[in-house]
Amino acid sequence: MSDKPIRRQLEIELAESNLLVQITDQLVQQIDDGKEIPAAVFRYNNLRSGHISNCSFQVPEKVKCAFSEVSSILSSPVLYEGKLYFGSENKQLFCYDPLSCTVQWTFQAKKAIRSTPAVHRKNIYFGSFDHHIYALKEANGFCRWKYKTGDWVYASPFIYDEVVVCGSMDGRLYFLNTLDGSKLRSFKTSGWIVASPLVYRKRVFQASRDAYLYALDFQTSELIWKQQLNGGIHASPASNGHNLFVGTLAGRFYSLRDDDGKINWHFDTAGPIFSSAAIRGDYVLFGSKDRNLYCLDIHSGSLLWKFECGRAVHSSPLICGDSVIFGSDDKNLYVLDMASGALKWKYETAHVIRNQALCKDSKLYFAGDQLYIAKW
């Protein structure tokens, strides 16, 4: 019997395998090039820029309370294959179907969940105040594994090259295997880690309460550079693919070069900055406890405009088309024109809004003690 058909089949399989490798390499190269890749993660993409492309806000026709809980929702909702995922102060992570307005499943932790989930390959990753980082099956909430750290886990995980990268308030940044949760390595800072990590170009950028912003080698977790800022950092760094943007608890907002950590410019506010930055083109936006949302020129750091709310702005803003969307401790959700800062729309709730909104398919999702859905 001739071995030509077998050889031909092997050639076809090899060609298909090579094509798959090429496609994978191209996708990895896209991420390594620092391009925004949409994902179901905190701040909406791999650069944590808070910018949703192909999205435009319109004044909603109606707003409804879709889900009520007895305790606050401080974890920001993420959307994956039509389902919303978010944690709450009642120790549960929820899978919620916004079409049928029903809870599909819940997972019970031992303490509050403020970590925003990250969804990757049909799995949900998040942290809890019970000191654990969890991995659940997306379909049913079954716990695949959990890893115990030394303190609360507030940060949202980042999944890169099948590694879960997540910090804990024990001061360590953990690198865990997505398959079984085993620890691959870790990096120790001198303060709490509340901020979520940022990973691209095989580098990890992590802020700490010890007032340093760190750049680490992803493969080894060895330090590449660290830059001391003027105060502890709770906000998560954002990037435009070349520079990093982050604010401090001392009220100063920074732009830094991602290659060496050198400071490009800084801008001072009158209150601590908990809000993570949103970036689009020449604009960078963030909130401050001094009640203002700020819009700066991304190149110079000069003030373009600011919008004053009734109370502090802890919420991280979302850029949706030519609009910026954010919540405030004054219990309002605001939508502003990004170019001018003019008010387009606001919605008053009965609750402080400290998490980030989500906009998708002509719907706006936001939460305080309840989950709201606005449609247009």
N, C-alpha and C positions, 0 to 999 in steps of 0.2 A: 504493500500500500504506500502510495506517494505521501511524503511529508510536506508537500507544497501547501495544501489547504491549512495545515496546522501552522506552518511558518507564516502564511499570509495572515491568519487570525492573530498571531502574536505581534506581527507588524502593525496591524490595525489597533490592537490594544495598547501597544507602546506609543503609537501616534496620539491616541486619545489621552493617554497618561501625560505625555509631554505637553499637550494642549492645556490640560487641566493645571499643570504646574505653571505654565506661562500665564494663564488667567489669574491664578493665585498670586504669583509674583507681581503682576500688574496691580492687583488690589492692595497688596502689602506696600508696594511702591507708592501708591496714592496716599496711603496713610503716612508713610515715612516722609513724603513730600510736604506734609503739613496742610493737606487740603481738608475742608470740612466734609466729613462723611456722616450722613444722618444715622442716628442710632437711638434706641430706646434706653437712654442714659440721662443722668443729671446734666443739665444744660444742653441737651438735644443732639450733640454731635461729638466727634472724637477730639475736637479742639476746645470743647466746653465754652463755646462762644455765645450761647444763648440766642442764636439766630436760626430761625426756621425759614428755609428757602421755599419758593413756590407757595407762599402763603400771603393772603391779604385780608386784613380785618375790615369788617363792615359792621355798622351798628346792629346789634342783635334784634331779631323780631320778638324773641321771648327768652327769659331766663327762668330756669326751674331748679329747685333743690332736688337733686337726683338721689342723694344718699345722706342719711343722718346718722351720726354717732354721738355717744355720750361724752366723748373726749376728743381733743383736737387732732386734726390731720396736719402735721408739720412736715411729714415726708411729702415730696412733690410727686404728683401722678405722672407716670409714663405710659405711653400707648404702644402696644405691640399686638399686631394681627387682630385689631379690633377690640382688644381688651385693655382696661386700665388696671395698673398695679400701683398700690400705695400702702404705706404703713400708717399706724396711728398710735396715739398715746394709750390706747386700751390693749396694747401688746400684740396686736394682730396685723398681719399683712393680708390685704384684700386683692382678689381678682374680681373685677367688676365689669359686667357687660353693659355699656352705655345705651345700646339699642333696646334691650329688654328691661333695662334698669333693675337688674338682678345681680346679686353676689353669686359668682360661680363657685368660688371656694375661699376659705380663709386658712391662714396658718397662725398658730398661737405660739408666740415666744414667751419668755418669762418676764420681760420688761418692755418698756416703750420702744417703738421703732420710728426713729426720725430719719434714718438713712433712706435716701431715694434709691429705689431698686435700679439695677442694670440688667437688661435682658440680653442674653447671648446664647445662640444655638439651642433655643427651646428651654433654657434654664434661667431662673431668677436669682440674682445675687444681691445681698443687702446685709446691713449690720444692725445690731440691736444693743440697747443699753444693758442687756444681760451678758455683755462682753463677747458675744459670738458673731462671727461672719457666717452667713448661711448660703446654701445653694439648694433651691427647690426646683422640682419639675414644673414647667410652665403649664402643663395640661391639667394637673390635679393638685398642685401644692405639696406633693410628697417631698420630704426632706432627703435629699441625696447625701448631703454631708453638712457638718458644721465644724467651725474651728474656733477654739476659745483663745481670746486675747487676754490682756491683763487689766482691761478697763472697758468703759463704754465705747461702742462703735457708733459714731455719729456720721462719719463720712460715707459717701457713695462710692462703691467699688468701680474700678476701671478694668475691663478685660482686654488684654493685648497678647497676641500670640499664645492663646490658650493658658494664660496666667491671670489670676485674679490679683489685682493690686489694690490694697485698701489699708488705710491707717486706723489706728486706735488711739484713744485718749491715754493709753499707757506710753505714748510717745514713739511707738514703733510703726514703721510702714512694712506691711507684710506682703510677700509674694507667694501665692498659693496655687497649687495645681488645680485646674478646673475640673479634672476627672474625679479626684478623691479628696480634695481639700488639704492635702499634705503640704507642709511648709517647705518651700524651696530655698528661701533666704529671707532676711529682714534687714531693715536699716533703722538705727536708733537716733532719734533727735533728743533735744533737751527739754521739750515741752509737750503739751497735749497736741495731738493731731485731730483737729476738727474738720479742716479743709479736705476736700476730695482731691485725689491725685489727677494729674494730667500726663498722658503718655503719647509721644509721637517722635519720629526719627530715632527710635530705639533709646530715647531718653525719658526719664520719669521726672516730673517737676512736682515738688511737694512743699507746701507751706506748713509752718508749725507755730504754735503759741510761743515758742522760744524766740520769735522775731526774725527767723531766718527763712529764706526761700532756698530750697535745695534742688540741684540738678544731679541725677544719678544715672549711671549706666544701667540700662534695663537688664542686660544679660547677667551682670555681676552684682548689682546694687552698690557698686563703689561710687564714691563721691567724685563728681566732675567739677562742680563749683558750688559755693554757697554764698548768698548775699544777705547781709544783715540789713533789715529795714528798721523803721523807727518805733515799732511796737509789735506785739503779738498779732498773729494772723489767723482769723477764723474763716475768711472768705476763700473760695477756691480760685486758683489762678486760671485765667482764660488766655487764649492765644489767637493771633491772626496768621499763624504759620511762621512768623519771624520774631515777634516780640511777645512778652508776657505782660499781663495786666492784673494787678491785685491791690486791694486796700488793706489797711491795718486797723487795729483797735485804737491806735493813737490818732486816727482820723486822716491819715495821709494815703493818697492813691498813687500808685507807681506804674511806670512803663519801664520794662527791663529787656535787654537783649537776651534771646534764648541761648545763644552760643556760649556766652561767657558771664552772663548775669550783670553786666554793667548797666547802671541806671541811665535811661534816656531822659526822663523828666519825672517830676512829681507834682501833685496838686493837693492842697490842704483843704479839709472840710472842718466843720465845728463839732463833729461828733464821731464816735467809733463807726467803722465800716464793717458790717457783717455781710453785706450784699456782694454777690459775685458779679463780675462785669459781663455786659453784653456787647458784642462787637459786630459792626457791619460797615465795610468800606472805610470812610474817614471818621466814623463816629465810634466812641466808646462810652457806655452808660453804666451807672451804678447808683445805688442808694446809700444813704447815711442815716445814722441815728439823729442827726441834726434836723430831720424831717424833710430833707430835700432829695429829689432824684436829680443827678447831674449828668449832663451831656458834654463831653470834651472832644476837642480835636485830637484825633489819635496820633498825629505826628508831633504836635507841639505841646499838648496838654493844656492848651488854653480853653477857657470856659466858653462854650457856645450858648448854653442856656441852662437854667435850673428850674425845677417845679417844686413848690413847697406844698407839703401835705399837712394834715392836722396833727399827726404824730410821726414817730420814727418810721423809716423805710428799711426794714430788714430783708424784705423780699428781693430776690434776684430778678432783674427785668428780662423780659422776652422781647425780641425784635421780630415782628411779623409784618413783612412788606415794608410799608413806610410808617408803621406804627410801633410804639413801644408800650408794653403791657406789664403792669406790676401791682402788687398789693401794698398796703400800709397798715400800721398799727391803729390807724384811725378807722379801720374796718371797711375801707373802700377798696375796690379794684379800679384802677385807673387805666385809661388808654389815651396816649398822647401822640401827637404828630411828631415823628422823630426829628424832622428838620427844624421845627420851630419850638417844640415843647408845648404847643397849644393843646388844650383839653379837647378830646374828641368824644369821650364817653366815660361815665363812671357808674359803678353799681355799688350801692351800700348794702352790706351784710350786717349780721349781728355779732360778727367775730373778727378778731385780729387776723390779718392775712400775712403770714411770714414765709410761706413757700412760694414756688414759682408757678405761673400759669402754663397751660399747654394749649396750643392751637393746631387743629387738624381738621381737614374736610369740612370747612365752614362751621366748625364748632369750637367753642372756647371752654376749656375746663379749668376751674379754680376751686380752692378749698380753704376753709377755716376750720370750724367745728363741723361743717357740712361740705359735701361736694356739690358744686353748681355746674350746670351745663347751659351755655348760651349758644343759640343757633341763629344763623342768618341765611 
